[in-house]
Amino acid sequence: MSQETTYLELSEVDGAHKFYEVIVDNATLTVRYGRIGDQGQVKASAYPDNARARAAAAKKIGEKIRKGYAPAVPGVRQKRSVSRRQIVSTRSTARTAPVLWRYDSGAPAFGIFVDGQHCMVGNEHGVITTLDHDARVRSQVRLPDGVKCIVADDAWVYAGCDDGNVYDLSGKVPRVAYAIAPEIDIYWLDIHDGVLGVSDADGGITAVDHEDEFLWRRPGRGRSAWMVRCDRDAIYHGHSQGVTGYEWRTGSELWHTRTGAVLFGWQEDGSVFAGTSTREVVRLSKSGRHERTYLCDAPVFSCATAEGGRYVFAGDSQSSIYCFDADGTRLWKLGTGCGSAYSMQYHDDRLYVVTTGGHLACIDASEPAIRAAQAGDVPEVRDIKAPRQAPRPAQPTVVEVTSDLGGGVVVQCLDDRGRLRVQVLSDGYRRDWSVQFPKGIREPGARYLVTEVRESSRGGFYRAFGDIRRLG
């Protein structure tokens, strides 16, 4: 029996730019969808016979046409450009920082995450490398497009990708946790207890809940929004006109404070920090009140703090990094030796930066090491190369099938008035709560074994953690 293919596109001047392809091959229905010009995501479903597969295909096609999609020819419309962060990075004139080691990822790097066991770097090629604190490479994965940022939410770690998706990295295979609207050009994201905040090229701000459904979307007060930070009460949005706080449930504006154009953001429990084009880091209370300014010598493209804000760090466009005490006194300024810091994180007396040169660098930020560096005495840098063989692209819709029920929690995918929801079947969990679960692998009636299921801190839903396998 011949294969039947229907290809649709929805392209608006300043909005959506996406495709939807439906293929019926005998009794198998395959759907491919995503941004025009990308490979997109693929999902296949088996039906008892060809007639039922064609009926399901007709239903999906009809739904898309009613939403404005129209038949098109693949390849005629071109992929829209994706914003890449660009710094005209110059060499620092300051003395060199005490860099212990630097890992060359092979492309400009934006994403960084550091905890007690690991250091992660994600670059413009979509490669995420995990190292230990002695710079030994532990693993690599490759996403379909460049990595914008890596953020943590309790035990979960997520990567924002230039393909418009946010990937959960807690298992062996990255899974799509959130599919941001294709027309949104993601600049940065943050997440708190399953609620995702997304800032974009147009200065907009979007909040998405644990079921990957929009809570709200606002145009914002400025453009080029490089800062978003989330906590249990609000979403803090930094853009060309300053910083704005929004109530996380409704999107109602709580406050707005003017600063220089915001190029990066950080937060502590009671404060948010905005790195600006006007050569300063501005500390604001979470009610919008100005608390402190930390003066640098060039535009600030990254910032971070030590625990509780006792130190404030900044990275500028001239490959320099700064350290201030909480009161605003500059303690030191040193050069990275490997480019300007796109992002940074402090952990256990070390400052980790990812740079325009594609490096993840580990800097000894202890007082003795900094004093020695200011006198011109620095350790010999250990240069770590990326593995020769790049990782193959991840397949987030491929699921291993198992019959072993040991060591996991069983969940089931159910149709809830046209929406696929996931609920826990194992004993000891509430049946009326849904589970945050990747949409790309959901199949009606299918059961899955997940490593662990945890209640969200706000309550009302569960979150799947770790590996996911389908029960056969």
C-alpha positions, -999 to 999 in steps of 0.1 A, spaced: 0 0 0 14 34 -10 25 60 16 4 91 19 20 124 31 4 157 39 26 187 46 12 219 62 28 252 72 17 282 93 38 313 87 30 348 98 50 379 93 58 386 130 44 354 145 43 316 140 67 299 115 61 262 119 52 231 100 31 199 105 36 168 85 14 137 86 24 104 70 2 73 68 21 41 59 -1 11 60 -14 10 96 13 34 110 6 71 114 37 93 118 36 130 127 65 154 124 63 190 136 84 220 146 99 252 133 101 255 95 136 245 85 143 223 115 140 185 116 114 188 143 100 162 166 86 128 153 59 108 168 46 75 154 14 56 164 2 21 153 -34 14 144 -53 -18 138 -56 -11 101 -50 15 73 -86 28 75 -82 38 111 -48 53 106 -62 74 77 -91 85 99 -68 96 127 -47 115 101 -77 133 87 -87 144 121 -52 158 129 -50 176 95 -85 191 100 -75 204 134 -44 221 120 -62 236 90 -88 252 113 -59 268 132 -46 284 100 -22 259 86 -22 254 48 -7 229 23 29 238 14 60 225 -3 89 216 20 119 238 15 102 268 -2 100 288 30 133 292 47 142 289 83 141 321 103 173 332 119 179 324 156 194 351 178 229 343 189 243 363 217 272 384 204 299 402 224 327 421 207 351 406 232 384 423 238 414 412 258 415 422 294 443 446 305 440 433 341 463 406 355 453 371 348 429 352 372 441 320 389 425 296 364 429 260 376 416 244 344 396 252 313 376 229 291 374 238 254 338 229 243 345 238 207 320 267 203 308 298 221 292 286 254 262 301 272 249 274 295 264 266 328 253 246 358 275 236 388 266 216 419 285 195 445 293 167 420 292 181 385 300 210 362 279 213 330 285 234 299 262 238 269 275 255 237 262 269 204 265 236 187 240 220 211 266 199 229 262 196 267 292 182 285 292 171 321 326 171 340 336 165 376 353 192 396 387 178 385 378 184 349 373 148 339 346 144 312 318 122 325 292 124 297 280 143 267 246 148 250 237 167 219 205 187 215 191 195 180 203 232 182 223 256 203 220 256 241 208 290 254 211 283 291 210 255 317 189 260 349 181 239 379 148 234 397 153 214 429 167 180 416 158 187 380 181 203 355 168 219 322 184 232 291 168 259 269 175 251 232 174 272 201 149 248 186 123 263 209 122 235 234 132 231 270 148 197 277 148 178 310 183 164 316 176 144 347 175 110 328 199 93 305 180 107 275 170 144 273 132 147 271 112 177 259 97 191 291 83 223 276 76 232 239 77 270 237 57 285 209 78 285 177 74 322 171 91 330 204 128 336 200 141 325 234 167 347 250 167 332 285 146 311 309 143 302 345 120 278 364 107 273 399 86 243 410 76 235 375 66 270 365 87 282 336 95 318 328 107 327 293 121 360 281 126 367 244 141 388 217 111 412 215 112 419 252 82 396 259 77 375 290 58 342 291 49 318 320 42 281 313 29 257 339 39 221 347 17 207 320 35 227 293 4 250 290 6 288 289 -3 306 320 1 340 305 21 360 280 30 398 282 47 421 257 69 436 284 81 471 288 113 469 266 131 448 241 160 423 241 150 406 274 181 388 286 170 383 322 143 362 338 143 348 373 115 329 391 106 322 427 75 310 445 59 345 444 70 363 411 88 363 378 115 390 375 121 403 340 151 423 328 150 441 294 162 473 277 142 495 300 150 479 334 135 452 356 98 444 360 82 421 386 51 400 376 28 379 397 35 343 386 -1 331 384 -17 359 365 10 380 349 -2 412 366 26 437 370 38 441 406 65 468 400 89 483 375 124 498 382 144 516 355 180 507 351 204 505 322 196 479 295 197 446 313 221 420 298 219 393 325 202 385 358 207 366 390 188 362 423 191 355 460 163 349 484 156 386 490 172 403 460 176 403 422 208 414 404 208 429 370 240 432 349 236 462 326 251 479 295 258 509 317 287 490 333 271 481 366 254 454 385 222 467 401 208 450 432 171 454 437 149 441 465 121 418 453 97 446 458 116 467 432 135 490 456 171 499 446 195 485 472 231 488 457 251 494 426 284 476 418 305 496 393 325 479 365 346 493 337 327 479 307 292 465 299 283 436 322 272 404 303 271 381 333 268 381 371 265 358 401 268 358 438 282 337 466 258 323 491 235 349 506 251 376 484 282 380 505 302 384 473 289 397 440 307 387 408 305 402 373 319 395 338 323 423 313 328 425 275 366 430 279 373 395 293 375 407 328 358 394 359 351 414 391 344 406 427 327 430 451 317 427 488 280 430 496 284 467 504 296 475 469 334 477 474 354 463 445 377 437 459 394 427 427 394 427 389 412 400 368 413 387 333 399 353 323 425 346 296 399 328 275 373 353 265 344 372 280 321 354 304 286 348 289 275 332 322 290 323 355 283 305 388 301 304 421 306 272 441 328 263 471 355 290 467 356 286 429 341 308 402 331 289 370 326 309 338 316 299 302 330 322 276 329 336 241 359 314 233 338 283 241 356 275 274 343 264 308 369 278 331 374 270 368 389 299 387 402 297 423 384 325 440 398 319 475 415 349 491 451 334 490 448 325 453 434 360 445 461 378 464 488 357 446 472 365 412 471 402 420 509 399 425 513 381 392 516 346 406 491 322 390 490 284 387 497 267 354 464 262 336 453 226 327 438 227 292 412 200 287 401 191 251 367 179 241 364 142 232 373 136 196 341 119 187 311 143 192 280 127 206 252 117 183 220 139 185 197 129 213 164 111 203 140 125 229 109 106 215 126 72 215 116 52 246 131 19 258 105 -9 263 107 -30 295 86 -56 313 106 -53 346 85 -35 373 113 -34 399 128 -2 411 104 23 397 70 40 398 43 30 373 23 58 356 -3 57 329 -13 81 301 -50 88 299 -72 109 276 -88 137 297 -114 155 274 -90 156 245 -58 162 265 -33 134 273 -26 135 311 -4 112 331 -14 98 365 4 75 390 -8 39 392 16 27 419 4 26 455 9 55 479 1 83 454 -30 104 448 -49 93 416 -64 127 410 -31 145 406 -13 147 372 23 140 366 47 164 348 57 142 320 72 147 285 45 153 259 66 139 230 63 103 243 27 102 256 5 75 240 -32 70 251 -34 41 275 3 35 276 20 27 309 55 39 318 81 31 345 99 61 358 128 62 382 110 84 408 79 106 413 80 135 437 53 159 449 58 195 439 66 219 467 34 239 459 14 206 459 -13 196 435 8 176 410 38 152 408 70 155 388 87 125 371 124 123 378 151 103 360 148 76 333 115 68 316 108 34 300 76 21 284 60 -10 299 55 -36 272 
